[in-house]
């Protein structure tokens, strides 16, 4: 996920939470999205490394 989409979804979730009064939900969803973004980046790095080793 690009940084644009990551911050876009954080802002959307924050706006919804402000209107509904669920600030704790924003914090939890932010941590979940942050974790998933980190996992996605790690998996992409492993895949790129694996792909470059297969070509050689």
N, C-alpha and C positions, 0 to 999 in steps of 0.2 A: 504494500500500500504506500503510495507516495505521501510525502509530508502534507501536501495540499489536502488530500482526502482525509488524512488522519485529523488534521486541525478542523476541517469542515465538519466532520462527525462530532468532534468534541464540542464545537460551537452549537450545533443543532441540539445535542443532548442537553447542553447547559441552558439553552433558551427554553426548551420544553420543561426542564426541571424548575426554572425560575417561575414559570407560570403555574406549575402544579405544586410548588413548595417542597419539592423533594431534593434538597441540597445534598443529603447523604448519598442519594442515588447517583448524582453526578460524580461524586468522588469515587464511588465503587466502580462505575462504568468507565471512568477515566483510567483507573488502575487496570481494569480488564483490557481495555483497548491498548494501553501502553504495553502490557505483557504480551498480548497477541501480536503487536507490531514487532516487538523484540524477537519473538519466536519465528515470525515470518522472515525477518531479516537473517536470522541464523540459518534457517532452512534454505533460503536462497543462496547463502554463502556456501553451505555444504553442497548444494546442487551444482553450483558453478565449479567448485573444486572437483567434484566427481566427474563432471562433464569434461573438464580439461584433462583429467587423468585417463579418460576413456579414449581420447583422440590420439594420445601418444603411443 
